Amino acid sequence: MEHPVPPRGDGGLTRDLLLSGGFAEQIQRLQPEMRLLTDAQRHASLASILAERPDHGRGVWVFAYGSLIWNPAIHVAEHCLARVVGWHRSFCLATRAGRGDAQTPGMLLGLEEGGECVGSVLRVAEEHVATELDILWRREMVGHGYIPRWLDVESLDGAPLGQAITFTIDPHGPNYAGDVPERELIRRIANARGILGTSWDYLVNTRHGLRELGVADPLIERIGAIVEALGVDI
């Protein structure tokens, strides 16, 4: 499946908000204790990734496994179904502003080591690499939650597709929450709400985006079914 993906927002996290710097400002206002990346640190992180860039000759690939599937907010020339081996999708990043608050932190997805993950690779055209990756870094690297790295991606039949930028979880980051018990995880997803919306909407949109790709992710489907059975706001 390959066709253009227009940038769009989800009612909260929009391209314009990222370009204006408003996203970081909102996070800092609501979570003043959170240590955000400075502009210099963010630029250095992006420069470091691009210095290791593989030469595909067709721009840059980004592996999407969560909200990047349904709300890329960057210009994407095409996308296709792909898998990474050695990493799995996990609700392991707590948010006390974006989709939660201090009383009930929201839960976002990250990639943790082990297993495999099926998602989508998004191609950023060569002429847009500088501008679009800057926007992507303003979104994913606003804090110290992820470690960006190049990972091998493959089609579902195992054919290599090359390497894609992938935002893996930082297990030593201040908002790492991979050890949250499932009961608490379910409570947070059912109740957490922040400036970008609810954790429940995040799960539902991710589930829908994956289903559109023909993917029924076991974690997303199981947690979604439990919350639906118990009811939101439990």
N, C-alpha and C positions, 0 to 999 in steps of 0.2 A: 504494500500500500504506500504510494508516494504521491503527495499533492501538497500545495502550499498550505501553511497554517497561519492564519492572520493573528497578529498579536491582539490580545483582549484582556480584560480585567475580570475579576470575580466579584465586583461590587466593592472591593476594598483595595486590593493590591493591583494597581494599574501601572501601565507604562509611564504615564505622566507623573504619577506620584514618585516613582523610582528616579526619573530624570531630574525632578525638582529637588531631590534630597529629603522630601517630606517624610518618606518611610522611616529613615533613620532618626529624624527629629521626633516623630511620634513614639518610636520605641524608646528613645532616651527620656522623653517626658514621662512616659508611663512606667518605665523601669530605670530610674536614675542610677541605680547601683550597677546596672549592666555595663560591662566594658565593651564599647563598640570599637571596630577597626577605624583607625584614622584614614583619611584619604590617602596618605602616603603608604600606609600598610596595605590598604586594598589594592592600590596600583602596583605595589611590589609583588603581591600575591598573584595578580593577573600576569604580570611580566614574567614571573617565575614559571607559570604554567605554559605560557606561550613560548618560552625559551626551550621547552621540551617537546614542542609540538611536532607530531608526525606529519609527514608530507603526503596528504591524500590528494592534493591538487584540486580539491573541490570545496574549499572552505574548511570549516571546523564542525565536528559532530559533538553533540551534548547528549548524554544519556539521561532520560527522564523516567522517574519511577514514582513520583508523587504529583504534586500540583503543577509541575512543569508539563505534565501530559495535557491537562485541561486548561491551564492558564499560563502559557509560556511568557507572555508579555514582551516577547522579543520577536523580531522578524525571522521566521523559519521558512526556508526554501522548500523543504520536503521533510518527511519523516517516514520511518518504517519500523516494524516490529523487530525487537532485538533482545538479546539476553546477555547478562554478565555472569560469569561463573566465579565462585569464591566469595560472593557477597549476597546478603539477603535483605529484603525489605523489613523494617522494624519500626514500631512506634517508640522511638528512643530519644526524642528531642522535646523537652518541655518549653513551652512559651508562656510567659506571664504578661504578654501584651498583644501579640498578633491574633491568637485564637484562644486566649485565656487571660487570667488575671492573677494577682498575687494569692487570692484565696483559693481559686481553682485553676491551676495551670492547665493550659491546653496541651495536646500531644500531637507532634508532627512526625513525619516519617524521615528516617535516615537509612543508610546502608551500613549494616554491621558485617563483620567478617564471617564467612562460612556459608555454605549452601549456594544458591543461585537466585537470580532475580530476572523476571521478564518485564520489559517496559518498552519504551520507544526511544529511538535515536533521532534527534532533531538536527538537521543540517543548517548551519548558518553560512550563507554565501560569502565567498571571499571578500567581496567589496563591502560587506557589512560586519566583518569580524570585529574590528576595533570598536565600533559604536555598540553593537549588540552584546558583546561580552562585557563591556563596561557596565551596561544595564544589568546584565546577569549577575555580575559581582556585587552591584549595589543591592541586589535582592538576596542572594544566597550567602554573601560574606559580610553582612551588616554586623555580625557578631562573631564569636569564636565557637560556633556550633559545628561547622563542617570542615573537612580537609579535602580540597579539590585535588583530583589526581586523574591521570590518564589510565583508563581501564580498557582491556580488550573487549570488544563486543562481537557477538556472532548472531547469525540467523538461528531460528529454532531447530534447523536441521544440522546445526554445528558448523556451517560455513563461516569462515572469518569475514568480518566486515571492516576491521581496522580498529582504531582506538577512539574513544570518546571521553571528553571531560565529564567527570562524575563527582558529585558532591557526597563523599562518604562521611559518616559521623565521626566527630572527634570524641573518643571515649574518655578523654581527660578534660573536655570542655566543661564550663560551669553549668550548662543546661542539659548535660547528658542525663538521660532518665531511662536507660535500658534495663534498670533493675526494679522499676515500678511494678508491684504485684498486679496481676491481671484484673483483679476486682477493682483496684484503684484506677487502673487504666480505663476500664469501662465507665466508671463513675465520671472521670474527667471528660471522656469523649461525649458522654451524654449531657454534660452540664456546662463545660467551659465555653466562654464567649469573650472575644476581644475586639480590637479595632478592625480586624479583617473579617470578622464573622465568628462562627462557632466551629468547634472541633468536629462536631457531627457533620456539618456541611462539608468540611474538608474531607472526611472519610467518604461521604456519599458521592461527592464530585470525583474523588479518586477512583472509587468503585465503578462509577459510570464511565469514566475515561478508559479504564482498563477493559471493561466489558465491550466498549466500542471497538477496542483492538482485538477482541475475541479472547481476552484473558480473564479468568476467574481466579484471582489471587487468594490462596487459602486463608491467609491472615486477615485480609480486608473483608472477605466474605464471612468469616467466622465471627469476628468482632462486630461487624455490622449487623449480623443476624441476632447476636445476643442483645445489643442495644435496642434493636427494634422490638424484640420480644419483651424486654423489660420496660421499654418506653423511654423517650428522651426526658431529661430532667428527673433522674432517679436519685 
